[in-house]
Amino acid sequence: MPCLLLLAFLASCAIAPSRSPTVTPSAQKTTLPPTSMPSGEIAKVVEVIDGDTIKVEIDGRIYTVRYIGIDTPELHHPQKPVEYFAREAYEKNKELVEGKTVILEKDVSETDRYGRLLRYVYVDGLFVNAYLVEQGYARAVTFPPDVKYADLFRRLEKEAREAGRGLWALSPAPGQPLQIVVNPACSQFDAPGNDNHNKVEEYVCFTNEGESPVDMSRWILRNKKGHTFTFPNFVLSPGASVRVHTGCGTNTRTDLYWCKRGGAVWNNKGDTVSLLDSQGNPIATYSY
């Protein structure tokens, strides 16, 4: 329920007065008492780019703002199709902030590597970042040092997942099997050069050939020798693929990193890929 977001927000942030928050049932939005609004920059939203990015006007200048601590499915990418639930996230963000005056709260960083302002966004008493996670339009992501509300966002994502809201409404029809397959076309079991020195270029690729997103959180990947990788919180959209690299890196929607100590995983002379769900049920196997 939206009111749970308010209680969680007030308890975790300690920026609100002791009075109870108010909720507007008809709008189904989480609001904060006017006196609890954080101080920050006042800006006018002039364009909504996607579910977590907007353009604003501040003192006559236009800035791009990236919402801190959340990530919505990819809407604009030159080399990838629109991801599942990206349009819904965009439309909700547009409904919330387009043309409105917002408050922008800074954490630690001023901008990201693309020059976008990093901010928490509030409109009409609504904490937009938190609301998008609570309602299942966004995932919680953490990029230190901007972690002021990280615990809140993780808690809200957990609640949204458990309630099956938004992008977490995973729904293969009853009796329909999950269509996650090992995709040898985008796998590379033999990395260039010495595999043990180039583990990031050794990877196995999985594709969702079904019509519904699949929650792969806590799934298990293993090879014939029993080396295992546990998936982090991760959802694979319909038609999308993800590569699991043996080496280290930063996880994204398309690439996950095992960061395995020691040598390479996949035997160049032949091996077997086994994928199991979080309950240990076999999902896919592939031998080469």
BAFI-3210 file (N, C-alpha, C; in Angstrom, 3 decimals, decimal comma, padded with zeros to 6 digits):
// residues 288
n [1|2|3|4|5|6|7|8|9|10|11|12|13|14|15|16|17|18|19|20|21|22|23|24|25|26|27|28|29|30|31|32|33|34|35|36|37|38|39|40|41|42|43|44|45|46|47|48|49|50|51|52|53|54|55|56|57|58|59|60|61|62|63|64|65|66|67|68|69|70|71|72|73|74|75|76|77|78|79|80|81|82|83|84|85|86|87|88|89|90|91|92|93|94|95|96|97|98|99|100|101|102|103|104|105|106|107|108|109|110|111|112|113|114|115|116|117|118|119|120|121|122|123|124|125|126|127|128|129|130|131|132|133|134|135|136|137|138|139|140|141|142|143|144|145|146|147|148|149|150|151|152|153|154|155|156|157|158|159|160|161|162|163|164|165|166|167|168|169|170|171|172|173|174|175|176|177|178|179|180|181|182|183|184|185|186|187|188|189|190|191|192|193|194|195|196|197|198|199|200|201|202|203|204|205|206|207|208|209|210|211|212|213|214|215|216|217|218|219|220|221|222|223|224|225|226|227|228|229|230|231|232|233|234|235|236|237|238|239|240|241|242|243|244|245|246|247|248|249|250|251|252|253|254|255|256|257|258|259|260|261|262|263|264|265|266|267|268|269|270|271|272|273|274|275|276|277|278|279|280|281|282|283|284|285|286|287|288]
n.u [000,840|000,445|000,713|002,501|004,917|005,230|005,524|007,842|009,621|009,641|010,574|013,103|014,489|014,442|013,784|011,417|008,700|007,049|004,384|001,700|001,962|000,194|-002,165|-003,347|-005,989|-007,485|-005,726|-003,819|-001,195|001,876|002,297|003,918|003,972|003,812|005,769|007,748|009,169|012,266|014,979|016,139|016,963|014,776|012,966|011,745|010,097|010,801|010,945|010,353|012,416|012,790|011,951|013,509|014,847|014,974|014,496|015,178|014,410|016,379|016,747|016,682|018,366|018,901|018,951|019,916|018,541|019,268|017,645|018,480|019,558|017,731|016,582|015,124|013,593|015,280|014,650|015,558|018,008|020,722|021,473|019,876|016,666|013,569|013,121|011,283|008,522|009,480|008,161|005,895|007,036|008,120|005,761|004,486|006,302|006,169|003,508|003,654|005,498|005,752|005,943|005,698|006,544|009,330|011,161|014,581|016,760|020,048|022,548|025,568|027,270|027,555|027,171|026,811|028,919|028,151|027,533|025,059|022,811|022,642|019,993|017,454|013,982|011,121|007,637|004,721|004,483|005,193|007,585|009,360|011,348|011,240|008,542|008,371|009,887|008,444|006,001|006,749|007,835|010,491|013,797|015,765|018,929|022,348|024,835|027,585|029,046|026,400|024,050|021,996|019,242|019,322|018,767|016,016|015,051|015,798|014,224|011,670|011,711|011,825|009,305|007,664|008,359|007,512|004,813|004,215|004,079|003,953|006,847|007,546|005,512|005,533|004,605|004,337|001,895|-000,236|001,209|002,779|006,042|009,131|011,045|013,923|016,992|020,220|022,363|024,340|025,258|025,829|027,641|030,908|033,100|035,771|038,116|039,919|043,422|045,201|043,013|042,910|044,040|042,385|039,720|037,411|036,591|035,587|032,567|029,121|026,012|022,595|019,240|015,981|013,404|010,738|007,479|007,177|008,615|011,303|012,131|015,253|016,584|018,758|019,104|020,999|024,047|026,122|029,043|030,423|032,283|031,293|031,621|030,060|027,791|025,831|022,992|022,475|019,911|017,803|016,131|015,133|014,177|011,544|012,779|015,293|018,856|021,445|024,806|027,001|029,909|033,071|035,060|035,682|033,580|031,202|027,867|025,223|022,171|022,616|024,949|026,493|028,707|030,819|033,180|035,128|037,503|040,823|041,355|040,033|036,599|035,178|035,764|037,917|037,997|035,566|032,486|029,749|026,944|024,845|021,744|019,868|016,860|015,951|015,041|016,379|015,497|015,954|016,522|017,763|020,127|023,297|025,631|028,926]
n.v [-001,190|002,344|003,899|002,542|003,120|005,769|005,595|004,065|005,760|008,037|006,941|006,031|008,193|010,314|013,011|014,173|015,763|014,829|014,467|012,649|011,301|012,328|010,921|010,670|009,041|008,784|009,395|007,536|007,991|008,540|010,902|013,639|015,497|019,056|020,382|018,520|018,381|018,219|020,596|022,189|022,548|024,490|023,669|023,654|021,237|020,494|018,538|015,065|012,384|009,594|006,853|007,489|009,857|013,328|016,604|019,831|023,264|025,683|028,735|029,858|028,207|025,050|021,770|018,325|015,779|013,023|010,526|009,616|006,475|004,702|002,668|002,457|000,365|000,168|002,621|004,206|003,254|002,923|000,443|-001,553|-003,136|-001,658|-002,102|-004,415|-003,049|-000,482|001,622|001,938|002,834|005,241|006,633|006,830|008,375|010,680|011,401|012,076|014,268|015,972|019,224|020,359|022,030|021,140|019,852|019,492|017,352|017,062|014,501|013,299|013,386|015,699|015,498|012,873|010,697|011,467|014,072|014,691|016,049|014,651|013,668|013,531|013,580|015,567|016,144|017,965|017,060|014,408|011,846|011,138|009,310|007,224|006,472|005,425|003,096|001,767|001,240|-000,510|000,388|000,863|-000,368|-000,760|000,666|000,946|003,305|004,165|007,346|008,014|007,321|007,883|007,193|004,492|002,135|002,403|002,335|-000,270|-001,747|-001,034|-002,043|-004,771|-005,136|-004,464|-006,460|-008,754|-008,267|-008,362|-006,132|-003,926|-004,089|-006,383|-008,146|-010,957|-013,292|-015,995|-017,966|-020,203|-023,389|-022,897|-023,257|-021,790|-019,949|-019,773|-019,989|-021,422|-019,593|-020,244|-018,657|-016,117|-016,636|-017,145|-019,391|-019,866|-017,696|-014,998|-015,490|-016,382|-017,983|-017,871|-015,464|-013,691|-013,545|-012,004|-011,978|-014,431|-016,006|-016,999|-017,058|-016,196|-016,345|-014,968|-016,483|-016,367|-014,765|-013,276|-011,453|-012,796|-013,600|-014,011|-014,019|-015,237|-017,602|-020,461|-021,009|-023,444|-025,452|-028,527|-029,379|-028,425|-025,774|-022,852|-020,141|-017,624|-015,894|-012,369|-010,052|-009,990|-009,492|-010,867|-009,592|-010,173|-011,562|-010,550|-010,795|-012,016|-011,909|-013,908|-013,219|-014,668|-013,222|-010,090|-007,173|-004,480|-005,033|-005,031|-004,568|-006,277|-007,653|-009,699|-010,376|-012,870|-012,839|-014,659|-016,227|-017,471|-019,713|-019,842|-020,797|-022,315|-025,184|-025,495|-027,732|-028,866|-028,844|-028,622|-026,579|-025,732|-024,577|-023,600|-022,934|-020,846|-022,699|-024,940|-026,339|-027,735|-025,656|-025,063|-026,677|-027,107|-028,580|-028,651]
n.w [000,000|-000,686|001,672|003,226|002,048|002,807|005,588|005,723|004,437|006,093|008,461|007,768|006,731|008,509|008,248|008,482|010,266|013,398|012,971|011,313|007,961|004,979|002,708|-000,592|-001,493|-003,887|-005,936|-005,550|-004,702|-003,029|-000,560|001,118|004,167|003,841|005,423|005,586|003,294|001,621|001,522|-001,456|-004,979|-006,980|-009,802|-013,209|-015,036|-018,298|-020,190|-020,483|-020,617|-020,267|-018,091|-015,873|-016,282|-016,883|-018,353|-017,154|-016,332|-014,855|-013,498|-016,069|-017,547|-019,186|-017,961|-017,836|-015,863|-013,912|-012,157|-008,866|-007,535|-008,662|-011,417|-014,503|-017,048|-020,248|-022,645|-024,773|-026,852|-029,002|-030,037|-029,056|-028,589|-027,389|-023,948|-021,880|-020,195|-020,344|-021,704|-020,148|-017,749|-018,612|-019,362|-016,885|-015,408|-016,939|-016,541|-013,858|-013,616|-015,865|-017,166|-014,673|-011,556|-009,688|-006,851|-006,424|-004,925|-003,852|-003,414|-002,777|-005,094|-007,799|-010,600|-013,122|-015,153|-017,637|-017,477|-016,447|-014,042|-010,821|-008,913|-006,301|-006,726|-006,205|-006,303|-005,897|-003,229|-003,505|-003,392|-005,967|-006,953|-005,044|-005,253|-007,880|-007,629|-005,629|-006,900|-008,870|-011,261|-011,495|-010,754|-007,800|-007,532|-006,584|-006,370|-004,949|-004,039|-003,514|-001,609|000,143|000,391|-000,082|001,411|001,840|-000,832|-001,580|000,155|-000,695|-003,292|-002,769|-001,578|-003,757|-005,575|-004,187|-004,127|-006,765|-008,491|-011,315|-013,312|-012,059|-012,276|-013,139|-015,534|-016,962|-018,525|-016,629|-016,432|-018,627|-019,798|-018,615|-020,851|-021,026|-022,501|-023,198|-025,173|-027,685|-029,766|-028,856|-026,917|-025,489|-024,957|-025,075|-024,421|-026,053|-026,414|-023,435|-021,415|-018,621|-018,034|-019,159|-018,280|-018,340|-020,919|-021,328|-021,491|-020,928|-022,560|-022,125|-023,308|-023,323|-024,662|-024,452|-023,930|-021,695|-018,943|-016,987|-013,750|-012,616|-010,279|-007,824|-009,168|-010,320|-011,935|-013,345|-014,074|-015,532|-013,663|-011,334|-010,557|-009,427|-009,994|-008,592|-009,475|-009,201|-007,979|-010,615|-013,680|-016,708|-019,689|-022,175|-025,163|-024,713|-023,983|-021,810|-020,765|-018,891|-017,478|-016,773|-015,515|-013,702|-013,284|-013,822|-013,106|-015,490|-017,425|-019,508|-019,099|-016,732|-013,976|-012,872|-011,462|-010,666|-008,573|-009,114|-011,867|-015,289|-016,107|-018,072|-019,947|-022,627|-024,207|-024,080|-022,326|-019,940|-019,639|-017,043|-015,955|-013,235|-011,411|-008,547|-006,759|-007,344|-009,537|-012,771|-015,580|-018,045|-020,205|-021,768|-023,862|-025,140]
ca.u [000,000|001,245|001,005|003,689|006,048|005,381|006,068|009,224|010,414|009,816|011,386|014,481|015,152|014,503|013,763|010,037|008,239|006,414|002,998|001,509|001,873|-001,133|-002,237|-004,486|-006,414|-007,978|-004,604|-002,949|000,170|002,422|002,608|004,586|003,511|004,593|006,920|008,774|009,874|013,661|015,411|016,828|016,762|013,460|013,151|010,559|010,340|010,476|010,877|010,577|013,169|012,407|011,409|014,345|015,624|014,164|015,180|014,559|014,907|016,756|017,272|016,821|019,243|018,347|019,819|019,395|018,570|019,142|017,161|019,448|019,178|016,747|016,856|013,958|013,978|015,853|013,716|016,323|019,344|020,950|021,766|019,021|015,241|012,949|012,997|009,989|007,999|010,120|007,173|005,032|007,795|008,176|004,454|004,208|007,151|005,600|002,277|003,980|006,310|005,841|005,430|005,490|007,657|009,815|012,292|015,688|017,630|021,352|023,162|026,987|027,775|026,835|026,785|027,383|029,968|027,579|027,237|023,684|022,655|022,143|019,096|016,176|012,989|009,868|006,631|003,425|004,546|005,501|008,984|009,202|012,248|010,708|007,259|008,580|010,325|007,339|004,955|007,268|008,281|011,945|014,579|016,686|020,345|023,176|026,120|028,227|028,675|025,044|023,339|021,182|017,987|019,528|018,038|014,598|014,762|015,881|013,052|010,504|011,789|011,454|007,853|007,058|008,580|006,654|003,426|004,034|003,665|004,709|007,724|007,694|004,336|006,011|003,388|004,051|000,586|-000,130|001,607|003,697|007,407|010,021|011,791|015,290|017,852|021,627|022,486|025,753|025,621|026,396|028,530|032,324|033,666|037,231|038,483|041,158|044,646|045,157|041,717|043,100|044,445|041,394|038,459|036,253|036,161|034,981|031,209|028,018|024,907|021,234|018,223|014,580|012,647|009,316|006,778|007,053|009,885|011,596|012,948|016,334|017,269|019,203|019,286|022,336|024,748|027,272|029,629|030,517|033,098|030,577|031,806|028,722|027,547|024,467|022,541|021,977|018,548|017,893|014,984|015,450|012,993|011,274|013,631|016,589|019,909|022,408|026,042|027,635|031,355|033,821|035,848|035,055|033,071|030,007|026,666|024,258|021,032|023,041|026,173|026,721|030,104|031,056|034,346|035,637|038,912|041,497|041,387|038,801|035,581|034,705|036,814|037,973|037,850|034,192|031,939|028,288|026,328|023,584|021,062|018,805|016,184|016,315|014,643|017,181|014,877|016,700|015,856|018,391|021,458|023,928|026,957|029,688]
ca.v [000,000|003,553|004,449|001,887|003,885|006,971|005,236|003,639|006,924|008,902|006,264|005,845|009,431|011,175|014,412|014,623|016,001|013,676|014,319|011,554|011,704|012,298|010,170|010,987|007,727|008,768|009,445|006,404|008,475|008,778|012,309|013,994|016,777|020,150|020,734|017,485|018,446|018,613|021,793|021,848|023,452|024,541|023,551|023,403|020,127|020,890|017,341|013,760|011,593|008,202|006,637|008,001|010,995|014,459|017,877|020,871|024,633|026,321|030,085|030,115|027,245|023,705|020,711|016,964|015,249|011,563|010,193|008,844|005,283|003,861|002,411|001,950|-000,350|000,993|003,062|004,730|002,694|002,795|-000,914|-002,531|-002,823|-001,136|-003,171|-004,655|-002,092|000,830|002,638|002,179|003,662|006,579|007,270|007,170|009,512|011,828|011,758|012,640|015,487|016,800|020,580|020,758|022,530|020,074|020,109|018,582|017,177|016,483|013,632|013,682|013,740|016,737|014,979|011,580|010,813|012,063|015,469|014,869|016,277|013,504|014,264|012,992|014,488|015,662|016,950|017,985|016,244|013,022|011,481|010,440|008,155|006,151|006,038|004,586|001,782|001,160|000,780|-001,485|000,975|000,985|-001,189|-000,036|000,468|001,708|003,755|005,030|007,633|008,563|006,190|008,391|006,462|003,159|001,125|002,593|001,851|-001,739|-002,273|-000,841|-002,992|-006,079|-005,148|-004,471|-007,801|-009,717|-007,973|-008,549|-004,879|-003,379|-004,986|-007,634|-008,985|-011,993|-014,076|-017,050|-018,541|-021,454|-024,535|-022,497|-023,343|-020,651|-020,168|-019,280|-020,964|-021,093|-019,117|-020,365|-017,633|-014,947|-017,128|-017,284|-020,282|-019,812|-016,291|-014,765|-015,601|-017,259|-017,799|-017,550|-014,062|-012,874|-014,168|-011,157|-012,283|-015,767|-015,803|-017,795|-016,144|-016,728|-015,557|-015,217|-016,661|-016,311|-013,497|-012,655|-011,303|-013,900|-013,242|-014,984|-013,768|-016,393|-018,792|-021,036|-021,434|-024,267|-026,245|-029,961|-029,587|-027,957|-024,356|-022,273|-018,702|-017,298|-014,649|-011,316|-009,657|-009,769|-009,885|-010,900|-009,195|-010,995|-011,298|-010,020|-011,746|-011,585|-012,686|-014,054|-013,236|-015,307|-012,197|-009,045|-005,987|-003,883|-005,652|-004,218|-005,371|-007,212|-008,338|-009,973|-010,752|-013,918|-012,395|-015,893|-016,307|-018,602|-019,778|-019,779|-021,790|-023,184|-026,013|-025,296|-029,028|-029,325|-028,658|-028,579|-025,452|-026,080|-023,449|-024,036|-021,820|-020,649|-023,891|-026,072|-027,024|-027,486|-024,783|-025,217|-027,274|-027,038|-029,189|-028,345]
ca.w [000,000|-000,700|002,986|003,749|001,557|003,619|006,887|005,541|004,083|007,253|009,468|007,355|006,365|009,689|007,870|008,575|011,618|014,017|012,538|010,362|006,570|004,380|001,473|-001,434|-001,986|-005,256|-006,861|-005,248|-004,681|-001,719|-000,363|002,353|004,686|003,270|006,238|005,524|002,024|001,797|000,809|-002,693|-006,098|-007,604|-011,244|-014,031|-015,951|-019,669|-021,039|-019,855|-021,591|-020,047|-016,756|-014,791|-016,759|-017,320|-018,571|-016,350|-016,463|-013,596|-013,741|-017,495|-018,202|-019,286|-017,450|-017,815|-014,505|-013,760|-010,818|-008,091|-006,791|-009,335|-012,818|-015,221|-018,268|-021,306|-023,679|-025,915|-026,993|-030,449|-030,485|-028,394|-028,660|-026,168|-022,973|-021,262|-019,224|-020,489|-022,080|-018,984|-016,816|-019,209|-019,287|-015,490|-015,060|-017,647|-015,824|-012,552|-013,528|-017,069|-017,083|-013,292|-010,758|-008,822|-005,966|-006,704|-003,767|-004,159|-002,416|-002,690|-006,417|-008,535|-011,916|-013,491|-016,166|-018,842|-017,200|-015,973|-012,614|-010,061|-007,935|-005,872|-007,292|-005,461|-006,975|-005,215|-002,031|-003,847|-003,588|-007,240|-007,030|-004,204|-005,789|-009,058|-007,155|-004,880|-007,803|-009,816|-012,525|-011,465|-009,847|-006,922|-007,838|-005,658|-006,877|-003,961|-002,644|-003,440|-001,001|001,250|000,506|-000,661|002,184|001,541|-002,177|-001,588|000,867|-001,555|-004,400|-002,231|-001,422|-005,087|-006,138|-003,497|-004,484|-008,203|-009,114|-012,430|-014,060|-011,312|-012,511|-014,044|-015,746|-017,927|-018,221|-015,873|-017,231|-019,698|-019,290|-018,792|-022,091|-020,934|-023,166|-023,427|-026,550|-028,080|-030,743|-028,172|-025,862|-025,846|-023,943|-025,220|-024,542|-026,813|-025,631|-022,269|-020,735|-017,210|-017,941|-019,871|-017,866|-018,632|-022,290|-021,325|-020,998|-021,450|-022,853|-021,987|-023,997|-022,970|-025,901|-024,149|-024,099|-020,377|-018,242|-016,068|-012,601|-012,482|-009,014|-007,037|-009,997|-010,232|-013,145|-012,983|-015,149|-015,254|-012,471|-010,157|-010,255|-009,435|-009,943|-008,185|-010,082|-008,309|-008,338|-012,058|-014,500|-018,135|-020,453|-023,359|-026,308|-024,298|-023,643|-020,796|-020,746|-017,577|-017,679|-015,690|-014,843|-012,889|-013,959|-013,243|-013,654|-016,232|-017,886|-020,546|-018,717|-015,320|-013,783|-011,891|-010,685|-010,067|-008,224|-009,741|-013,320|-016,073|-015,752|-019,140|-020,532|-024,072|-024,892|-023,923|-020,982|-019,908|-018,939|-016,394|-015,346|-012,326|-010,760|-007,147|-006,007|-007,799|-010,671|-014,006|-016,554|-019,361|-020,255|-023,092|-023,884|-026,358]
c.u [000,874|001,589|002,221|004,939|006,295|006,024|007,528|010,121|010,694|010,715|012,843|015,205|015,334|014,524|012,366|009,682|007,468|004,980|002,884|001,463|000,446|-001,064|-003,477|-004,979|-006,808|-006,847|-003,673|-001,489|000,601|002,794|003,291|004,003|004,372|005,848|008,025|009,567|011,306|013,955|016,155|016,553|015,316|013,663|011,822|010,896|009,880|010,394|011,113|011,218|012,818|011,944|012,230|015,201|014,684|015,073|014,421|015,165|015,155|017,386|017,578|017,722|018,619|019,384|019,115|019,590|018,356|018,733|018,178|018,801|018,165|017,135|015,614|014,412|014,353|014,814|014,444|017,721|019,588|021,115|020,871|017,554|014,743|012,713|011,588|009,719|008,661|009,097|006,245|005,736|007,895|006,849|004,108|005,036|006,614|004,343|002,593|004,589|006,262|005,190|005,281|006,752|008,042|010,912|013,344|016,620|018,915|021,773|024,617|027,502|026,911|026,302|027,338|028,401|029,466|027,215|025,820|023,677|022,100|021,292|017,973|015,137|011,685|008,912|005,309|003,401|004,891|007,000|009,028|010,084|011,660|009,401|007,436|009,065|009,172|006,283|005,458|007,639|009,798|012,548|015,417|018,114|021,159|024,519|026,733|028,979|027,226|024,081|022,385|019,914|018,101|018,748|016,539|014,252|014,822|014,665|011,800|010,518|011,365|009,938|007,154|007,190|007,621|005,187|003,153|003,568|004,564|005,548|007,969|006,482|004,691|004,913|003,434|002,705|000,758|000,189|002,570|005,131|008,166|010,914|013,136|016,205|019,289|021,768|023,950|026,205|026,240|027,251|029,960|033,007|035,193|037,626|039,737|042,378|044,498|043,885|041,896|043,508|043,440|039,989|037,236|035,719|035,694|033,583|030,230|026,809|023,572|020,255|016,841|013,774|011,141|008,733|006,597|008,440|010,065|012,543|013,986|017,116|017,531|019,203|020,760|022,832|025,931|027,792|029,789|031,303|032,448|030,870|030,451|028,742|026,088|024,082|022,151|020,511|018,542|016,644|015,386|014,176|012,769|012,162|015,030|017,567|020,804|023,612|026,579|029,128|032,036|034,585|035,018|034,602|031,859|028,769|025,783|023,091|021,454|024,262|026,270|028,122|030,252|032,141|034,959|037,126|039,538|041,382|040,025|037,863|035,372|035,869|036,787|037,780|036,433|033,724|030,418|027,829|025,019|023,022|019,898|018,139|016,536|015,926|015,428|016,588|015,651|015,874|016,423|019,744|021,986|025,316|027,633|030,987]
c.v [001,238|004,066|003,791|002,603|005,101|006,642|004,839|004,826|007,787|008,261|006,227|007,161|010,381|012,642|014,993|014,901|014,801|013,472|013,261|012,086|011,632|011,567|010,593|009,708|007,730|008,750|008,268|006,830|008,716|010,248|012,496|015,300|017,897|020,467|019,694|017,531|018,906|019,918|021,361|022,868|023,367|024,545|023,300|022,302|020,523|019,693|016,101|012,857|010,119|008,058|007,213|009,202|012,088|015,628|018,955|022,230|025,196|027,667|030,323|029,152|025,846|022,683|019,356|016,401|013,739|011,267|009,296|007,571|004,377|003,683|001,817|001,250|000,610|001,312|003,500|004,121|002,436|001,378|-001,976|-002,140|-002,248|-002,280|-003,243|-003,632|-000,712|001,926|002,962|003,076|005,093|007,314|007,659|008,365|010,794|012,322|012,498|014,036|016,407|018,160|021,116|021,338|021,468|020,606|019,056|018,542|016,476|015,535|014,072|014,185|014,816|016,197|013,565|011,780|011,409|013,538|015,730|015,140|015,018|014,036|013,301|014,034|014,410|016,554|016,837|017,071|014,792|012,845|010,567|009,197|006,967|005,594|005,097|003,193|001,060|000,556|-000,156|-000,932|001,022|-000,031|-000,271|-000,368|001,376|002,012|004,707|006,171|008,111|007,492|006,623|007,574|005,030|002,085|001,203|002,018|000,331|-002,365|-002,154|-001,788|-004,379|-006,189|-005,215|-005,841|-008,800|-009,513|-008,155|-007,300|-004,518|-004,406|-006,298|-008,549|-010,049|-013,018|-015,015|-017,669|-019,839|-022,628|-024,201|-022,538|-022,027|-020,919|-019,458|-020,346|-020,474|-020,740|-019,184|-019,275|-016,409|-015,353|-017,191|-018,087|-020,280|-018,365|-016,133|-014,852|-016,622|-016,991|-017,330|-016,090|-013,127|-013,382|-013,318|-011,421|-013,727|-015,612|-016,785|-016,878|-016,883|-015,777|-015,959|-015,279|-016,639|-014,924|-012,749|-012,474|-012,432|-013,404|-014,342|-014,795|-015,077|-017,701|-019,223|-021,431|-022,288|-025,031|-027,691|-030,247|-029,055|-026,533|-023,655|-020,751|-018,493|-015,943|-013,641|-011,042|-009,256|-010,290|-009,801|-010,668|-010,117|-010,590|-010,820|-011,145|-011,150|-012,510|-012,728|-014,244|-013,910|-014,279|-011,175|-007,870|-005,466|-004,471|-004,636|-005,110|-006,455|-008,033|-008,472|-010,548|-011,692|-013,482|-013,581|-015,796|-017,538|-018,553|-019,646|-020,922|-022,806|-023,874|-025,877|-026,594|-029,586|-029,216|-028,683|-027,408|-025,930|-024,839|-023,972|-022,812|-021,789|-021,829|-025,133|-026,846|-026,723|-026,666|-024,993|-025,898|-027,156|-027,639|-028,856|-029,142]
c.w [000,000|000,676|003,592|003,282|002,423|004,943|006,774|005,272|005,298|008,295|009,070|007,127|007,537|009,311|008,066|010,019|012,137|013,573|011,455|008,942|006,075|003,058|000,720|-002,071|-003,451|-006,261|-006,675|-005,282|-003,253|-001,591|000,967|002,865|004,132|004,086|006,185|004,227|002,240|001,066|-000,441|-003,758|-006,595|-009,116|-011,925|-015,031|-017,349|-020,607|-020,190|-020,900|-021,490|-018,607|-015,632|-015,186|-017,267|-017,685|-017,811|-016,685|-015,073|-013,926|-015,216|-018,247|-018,159|-018,830|-017,617|-016,409|-014,546|-012,322|-010,102|-007,532|-007,443|-010,794|-013,455|-016,496|-019,394|-022,380|-024,939|-025,906|-028,473|-030,935|-029,857|-028,541|-027,337|-025,205|-022,405|-020,167|-019,308|-020,816|-020,915|-017,963|-017,321|-019,057|-017,855|-015,047|-015,700|-016,941|-014,521|-012,638|-014,736|-016,867|-015,676|-012,659|-009,747|-007,903|-006,243|-005,498|-004,188|-003,049|-002,258|-004,032|-007,064|-009,857|-012,088|-014,606|-017,480|-018,638|-016,732|-014,469|-011,962|-008,918|-007,524|-006,251|-006,500|-006,243|-006,215|-003,993|-002,264|-004,042|-004,812|-007,326|-006,280|-004,765|-006,982|-008,679|-006,478|-005,798|-008,903|-011,169|-012,622|-010,511|-008,955|-007,336|-006,928|-006,298|-005,855|-004,663|-002,466|-002,920|000,114|001,465|-000,023|000,087|001,930|000,177|-002,246|-000,914|-000,011|-002,750|-003,939|-002,093|-002,770|-005,745|-005,517|-003,842|-005,973|-008,910|-010,292|-013,145|-013,335|-011,483|-013,549|-014,262|-016,935|-017,547|-017,449|-016,791|-018,349|-019,172|-019,489|-019,989|-022,059|-021,512|-023,154|-024,894|-026,979|-029,039|-030,088|-026,976|-026,396|-024,742|-023,960|-025,467|-025,389|-025,908|-024,522|-021,476|-019,295|-016,989|-018,595|-019,560|-018,205|-020,041|-022,437|-020,745|-021,650|-021,528|-022,738|-022,666|-023,511|-024,263|-025,670|-024,347|-022,777|-019,776|-017,245|-014,977|-012,380|-011,181|-008,270|-007,846|-009,949|-011,622|-012,700|-014,198|-014,697|-013,972|-011,190|-009,739|-010,405|-009,334|-009,564|-008,756|-009,006|-008,618|-009,803|-012,748|-015,966|-018,935|-021,647|-024,527|-025,966|-023,976|-022,565|-020,853|-019,324|-017,813|-016,493|-014,870|-014,099|-013,750|-013,227|-013,903|-014,356|-016,622|-018,873|-020,170|-017,199|-015,158|-012,597|-010,914|-009,934|-009,761|-008,879|-011,247|-013,970|-015,684|-016,861|-019,850|-022,050|-024,855|-024,772|-022,490|-021,093|-019,062|-018,342|-015,715|-014,521|-011,711|-009,280|-006,259|-006,417|-008,950|-011,954|-014,999|-017,947|-019,200|-021,674|-022,976|-025,209|-026,372]
res [m|p|c|l|l|l|l|a|f|l|a|s|c|a|i|a|p|s|r|s|p|t|v|t|p|s|a|q|k|t|t|l|p|p|t|s|m|p|s|g|e|i|a|k|v|v|e|v|i|d|g|d|t|i|k|v|e|i|d|g|r|i|y|t|v|r|y|i|g|i|d|t|p|e|l|h|h|p|q|k|p|v|e|y|f|a|r|e|a|y|e|k|n|k|e|l|v|e|g|k|t|v|i|l|e|k|d|v|s|e|t|d|r|y|g|r|l|l|r|y|v|y|v|d|g|l|f|v|n|a|y|l|v|e|q|g|y|a|r|a|v|t|f|p|p|d|v|k|y|a|d|l|f|r|r|l|e|k|e|a|r|e|a|g|r|g|l|w|a|l|s|p|a|p|g|q|p|l|q|i|v|v|n|p|a|c|s|q|f|d|a|p|g|n|d|n|h|n|k|v|e|e|y|v|c|f|t|n|e|g|e|s|p|v|d|m|s|r|w|i|l|r|n|k|k|g|h|t|f|t|f|p|n|f|v|l|s|p|g|a|s|v|r|v|h|t|g|c|g|t|n|t|r|t|d|l|y|w|c|k|r|g|g|a|v|w|n|n|k|g|d|t|v|s|l|l|d|s|q|g|n|p|i|a|t|y|s|y]
***
